[in-house]
Amino acid sequence: MFRLKDEFYFTNEKGKVVAVDGGLDDENRNIVMEQRKEGVVGQRWRVVYVDEYEGEPTKGQLNKKFGLYVERDFYVVSAIGNKYLDILNNRYLAIKTHVNSRKTQVFYFHQQSMTVRTRYNNQSW
C-alpha cells in the first residue's frame, strides 16, 4: 500500500519510496524502492489528473518548465558587447556581430528532445 506523503513522495508502509533507479533520466529506466533521502530528484513525483492534463505544448506555445516557446525562432544575445550566439564550423558556439541573413544565429526550442536547436542544421547544443 502506498501513500502520497509530503506532496511528492509515494511511500510504502515500511517507509520506502518509489524512485528512478540511479536517479538518471534515461528512457525505460527501472523503478525501485529505496530509503527516502532529501534532495534526491529521482524520488519526487507529481500527480497530474487526466481531466486536468493540458498536454505537451505545441508549436508556438510556451513550455513553462523551460521558459521557451516551442519552435519559435529566437536569437541568444550576450550581455558582453551585445553579440549574438553563432555556430562556427558546424560544431562550435561563439559570439559574433548580428547578421540578419545568418541562420547560424537563429535558434528554436524543440519540444520532443527538450533541447535548443539551430535553424542552420537542426543540431542541439
BELVEN-V456443 format. One record per run of one state. SS is the DSSP state (A for helix, B for strand, O for the rest). FROM is the first residue (numbers start at 1). TO is the last residue. If there is no record, write none. Layout:
ss: <SS;SS>
from: <FROM;FROM>
to: <TO;TO>
This chain:
ss: <O;B;O;B;O;B;A;O;B;O;A;O;A;O;B;O;B;O;B;O;B;O;B;O;B;O;A;O;B;O;B;O;B;O>
from: <1;2;6;9;13;16;21;24;31;36;41;44;50;53;62;64;68;71;74;75;77;78;84;89;92;97;103;106;107;111;115;119;124;125>
to: <1;5;8;12;15;20;23;30;35;40;43;49;52;61;63;67;70;73;74;76;77;83;88;91;96;102;105;106;110;114;118;123;124;125>
